[in-house]
Amino acid sequence: MKTLIYNVTVVNENIIALRDVLIENDYILAIEEANSISLESADNLVDGTGLHLLPGLIDDQVHFREPGLTHKGDIFSESRAAVAGGITSFMEMPNTNPPALTVELLEDKYKIGAEKSLANYSFFMGTSNTNLDEILKIDYSQVCGLKIFMGSSTGNLAVDDKAALERVFEKVKTLIAVHCEDDPKVKINLEKFKAQYGEDIPVACHPLIRDEDVCYTSSSYAVSLARKYNTRLHILHISTAKELSLFRNDIPLSEKRITAEACIHHLWFCDEDYESLGNKIKWNPAVKKSSDRAAIRQAVIDDRIDVIATDHAPHTIEEKSKQYSGAPSGGPLVQHALVALLEMHHKGIFSLEKIVQKAAHNVADMFSINKRGYIRKDYFADLVLVSLNDPWTVEKENILYHCGWSPFEGTTFTSKVISTWVNGQRVYHDGAVDSSKRGMRMSFNR
């Protein structure tokens, strides 16, 4: 089966140009000048006139909640939302129930992915104070990486034994992704605000409880360990300007041993938004000052930050409606990540080339993903077709997350996802998801 997307504006490898893209089964068969591939060469024709074709986004940090937390979301529902948002591949975190702390539990998640996921998938192995032996059994050509929570987490996943942490940084030879917040400092700050407010702490205090020092103390410690052992370290969801001093932009990505991620919520929201959105933008690490947001945006542009992700982490609206102290942190983002980035493009913040680099190319390169993240001949046909001028508004009726809400409700986006292909199969088109399709387990060139 062949599909031809013709006369489309392709954004790929820092070039924007009119092209024809021919797909055969799972793969991209040819990429040629616009109107140079015969329409008769394909079974299915897609007119790309006036539209832009991007590599499918690869999200290196999601929480799809399965197993054990499926009242919030599951791999089917959240991958459905992801492909509707132009995300064709995801890497899911281990803080499910039970947490993925053994090879057997990790493989159980891969079985669920094969059964339910509409997008391509991989799952991080989790870390505890005591599971190094299990970690060392992993075949990292088949697993995206190792996740360490150097901060609060769900289940037995906070690694607070420094000797255990040193052993992991010394022994593990693959990419280690780290959530960096210093728990002792969080507890000290929290007690101060409890003394002032009791249990009714205003949510606007969240970035003061999980402040700049909480993040930098932990991030700088992780960097010191990585430098000591030459560990391949990736620090997730940078939320402060101060942390940016830990990262370099004077060497190419291929030579970096320490990399960083920015998330949609830290690029879009700031502390001024707590007044209107409350716990809906309560994340860990916290959304902080507008000056932090501006610094993170600049670091994406100048390559101190290497990739953009979502940290998609749904909770029910009932859970998020509790008082600050009882409301969980996290929110749903995969369906709206790309259109939010494109809105930032319209505002002059990011170029289209930079969005594609940080949300597709660099993720593929950093994790050494096999044949994904680019529009190239013989690569998997993971593609997203977008209209840059087709305004629409986020409403409950068009939200696909299992939790049924979004911090973007009421937001009008200028751009729209028209179609998404995963391994050459069109899984989303014009508001409809083909729920019969399934993605693949990603593999890694390691």
Secondary structure, 3 states (H helix, E strand, C coil): CEEEEEEEEEEECCEEEEEEEEEECCEEEEEEECCCCCHHHCCEEEECCCCEEEECEEEEEECCCCCCCCCCCCHHHHHHHHHHCCEEEEEECCCCCCCCCCHHHHHHHHHHHHHHCCCEEEECEECCCCCHHHHCCCCCCCCCCEEEEECCCCCCCECCCHHHHHHHHHHCCCCEEEEECCHHHHHHHHHHHHHHHCCCCCHHHHHHHCCHHHHHHHHHHHHHHHHHHCCCEEECCCCCCHHHHHCCCCCCHHHCCEEEEEEHHHHHCCHHHHHHHHHHHCCCCCCCCHHHHHHHHHHHHHCCCCEEECCECCCCHHHHCCCHHHCCCCCCCCCCHHHHHHHHHHCCCCCHHHHHHHHHHHHHHHHCECCCCCCCCCCECCEEEEECCCCEECCHHHCCCCCCCCCCCCCEECCEEEEEEECCEEEEECCEECCCCCCCECCECC
